Amino acid sequence: MDEQKLADLFRDAAHDAPPASFDAGDVRTASRRATLRRRNSIAVGTTLVVVLGFGGVMAGAGWFGTTNTSDNAGSGQQDAPPQTELKAPQQQQAQPNFPGDVSTQGDMSTPGSTGPSAGERAVQGCVEVDRELADALAGELSVSPDFAMPPTVTCSPDSRSASFKIDGLTVTAIVTPQAFEPPDGALTEKKRTASGHDLYVFTQGDGQFKGKAKPIADALAPRF
C-alpha cells in the first residue's frame, strides 16, 4: 500500500470519530476546583494542629501550676512550726543595753575608771580621761595615748585630767580652775597655764620619770 492511500484511510477514520464530551473551559474549571480543595484541606489541617498544640500547653501549665501550689502549701505548713519554735527563744531574750539606759544597766562604773565607785564620784572631776591632755602627756612620756586612764584622785567637775602608769610609776596631769590638793607623798609641780588655770603634774611610785614633773609641766602649761 502506498503512502497516499494510507493517508486517506487515516483522514476518513478521523472524520468518523465521535465529538469530544469536554472542552478547554471544562478543564480549567476542574483544575480550579482541585486547587481550592487542596487549599481548604491544608487550612483545616493547620488549624487543627494549632488548636491541639495550644490545648496541650494550657493543660501542661494548669497541671504544673496545681502541683506547685500544692507543694508550696505543703512546704509552708511544714516549715511554719520550726519558725515559730526558733522565734520564741529570741523573743524571750532580754533587749540589749545601751549607754545611758539606767533601767537596764543600773549603777555601773565608767569603763577604765579606778579608785572610788562611779556613784561616789558622779558629780566630781577626774572621772574620765581628757583626750587632748592625754595626747599631750603621752607625747612627753613617749607612750601611746591609748594607755591613758583616769587618775585615782578627786578634783572639781570642770577639771581636765589624764594619767599613765609606766612600770611602777604613775604620772598624772590635771588642769583645773579650782583649788586642788595633790595626794600625800606625790612629787608635784604646779604651773599656770596659758588660759589662766592651774596645771598639776605629779608622780607616784618609782620609775624613770620620777622627779621629772617639772620639765613635763613646763612643756604642757603653754598648751592649756
C-alpha positions in Angstrom: 0.0 0.0 0.0 1.4 3.4 -0.9 1.6 6.3 1.3 -1.2 8.2 -0.4 -3.8 5.5 0.3 -2.6 5.2 4.0 -3.1 8.9 4.5 -6.6 8.8 3.0 -7.6 6.0 5.4 -6.4 7.9 8.5 -8.3 11.0 7.3 -11.5 9.1 6.8 -11.2 7.5 10.3 -10.8 10.9 11.9 -13.9 12.2 10.3 -15.9 9.2 11.6 -14.8 9.7 15.3 -17.5 11.0 17.8 -17.1 14.6 19.1 -15.3 15.2 22.5 -17.5 15.4 25.6 -15.5 18.3 27.2 -13.7 21.4 26.1 -10.8 23.7 27.4 -13.2 25.6 29.7 -14.2 22.4 31.4 -10.5 21.6 32.0 -9.8 25.0 33.6 -12.9 24.7 35.9 -11.9 21.2 37.1 -8.4 22.5 37.8 -9.6 25.4 39.9 -11.9 23.1 41.9 -9.0 20.7 42.7 -6.7 23.6 43.8 -9.4 25.0 46.1 -10.0 21.6 47.7 -6.2 21.3 48.4 -6.1 24.8 50.0 -9.1 24.0 52.2 -7.5 20.7 53.3 -4.2 22.5 54.2 -6.1 25.2 56.2 -8.1 22.7 58.1 -5.1 20.7 59.0 -3.1 23.7 60.2 -5.9 24.9 62.3 -6.3 21.5 63.9 -2.6 21.4 64.8 -2.6 24.9 66.3 -5.7 24.1 68.4 -4.3 20.8 69.6 -0.9 22.4 70.5 -2.5 25.3 72.4 -4.7 22.9 74.3 -1.7 20.8 75.3 0.2 23.8 76.5 -2.7 25.0 78.6 -3.2 21.6 80.1 0.5 21.3 80.9 0.6 24.8 82.5 -2.5 24.0 84.6 -1.1 20.8 85.8 2.3 22.3 86.8 0.5 25.3 88.5 -1.6 22.9 90.5 1.4 20.9 91.5 3.5 23.9 92.6 0.6 25.4 94.6 0.0 22.2 96.5 3.8 21.7 97.1 4.2 25.3 98.3 1.2 24.9 100.6 2.5 21.7 102.0 6.0 23.2 102.4 4.6 26.3 104.2 2.6 24.1 106.6 5.6 22.0 107.4 8.0 24.9 107.8 5.7 27.1 110.0 6.1 25.2 113.3 10.0 25.3 113.2 10.0 29.0 112.5 7.7 29.6 115.5 9.9 27.5 117.7 13.0 29.4 116.6 11.5 32.8 117.2 10.2 32.0 120.6 13.6 31.9 122.4 14.7 35.1 120.6 11.6 36.9 121.9 12.4 35.8 125.4 15.9 37.2 125.3 16.5 40.5 127.0 16.9 43.6 124.9 20.5 44.9 124.6 21.6 47.5 127.0 22.5 50.9 125.6 24.7 53.6 127.2 22.7 55.8 129.4 19.9 53.3 130.0 19.7 53.4 133.7 16.8 51.0 133.9 18.8 48.1 132.3 22.4 48.9 133.4 22.0 50.1 136.9 24.8 51.7 138.8 27.9 50.8 136.8 31.3 52.3 136.9 32.9 54.2 134.0 35.0 51.9 131.7 38.7 52.3 132.6 38.0 54.2 135.9 39.8 53.3 139.0 39.6 54.3 142.7 36.2 55.3 144.1 33.0 54.0 142.6 31.1 56.0 139.9 28.3 56.7 142.4 30.7 58.4 144.8 32.4 60.5 142.0 29.4 61.2 139.8 29.5 65.0 140.5 33.3 65.3 140.7 36.0 65.7 138.2 38.8 63.3 137.3 36.3 60.6 136.3 37.2 60.4 132.6 40.3 60.9 130.6 40.6 64.2 128.7 41.8 63.2 125.3 43.7 66.4 124.5 45.5 66.4 127.8 46.2 62.6 127.4 47.7 63.1 123.9 50.0 65.9 125.1 51.1 64.0 128.2 51.7 60.8 126.1 53.9 62.8 123.8 56.1 63.9 126.7 56.3 60.4 128.1 56.8 58.8 124.6 54.0 56.3 125.1 50.7 55.6 123.3 47.8 57.8 124.3 45.6 54.6 124.2 47.0 53.6 127.6 45.7 56.8 129.3 43.5 56.2 132.4 41.6 58.4 134.8 43.6 59.4 137.9 42.8 58.0 141.3 42.2 61.4 142.9 39.2 63.7 143.3 39.0 67.1 141.6 36.3 69.6 140.6 33.8 68.8 137.8 35.3 71.4 135.5 38.8 69.9 135.6 40.7 68.0 132.9 42.8 65.0 133.8 44.8 62.2 132.4 47.2 59.6 133.9 49.7 57.0 132.7 51.2 54.1 134.6 54.7 53.2 133.3 56.2 50.2 135.0 55.9 51.0 138.7 55.5 54.8 138.2 52.2 56.7 137.8 52.4 60.1 136.1 49.3 62.4 136.4 48.4 65.7 134.9 45.4 67.8 136.0 44.3 71.2 134.6 41.8 72.9 136.9 40.3 76.4 137.6 39.6 75.3 141.2 41.8 74.5 144.2 43.4 71.0 144.1 45.2 69.1 146.8 47.7 66.6 145.4 47.9 63.2 147.2 50.4 62.7 150.0 53.8 61.5 149.0 53.5 62.6 145.4 56.2 64.6 143.8 54.2 67.6 142.4 54.9 70.5 140.1 52.3 73.4 139.7 52.3 75.7 136.7 50.0 78.5 135.5 48.5 77.6 132.0 48.0 79.9 129.1 44.3 80.0 129.8 44.9 81.1 133.5 44.1 77.7 135.0 46.4 75.7 137.3 48.3 72.7 135.9 49.4 70.0 138.4 51.8 67.3 137.3 52.8 64.7 139.9 54.4 61.3 140.0 53.8 58.4 142.4 56.0 55.4 142.8 59.4 54.6 141.3 60.4 54.7 137.6 62.4 56.6 135.0 60.1 59.7 135.2 60.3 60.0 139.0 61.3 63.6 139.7 60.6 64.7 136.1 57.3 66.5 137.0 58.8 70.0 136.4 60.0 69.6 132.8 56.7 67.9 131.9 54.7 70.7 133.5 56.9 73.3 131.7 56.1 71.7 128.3 52.3 71.3 129.0 51.5 74.6 130.6 51.7 76.8 127.4 49.3 74.4 125.5 46.5 74.7 128.0 
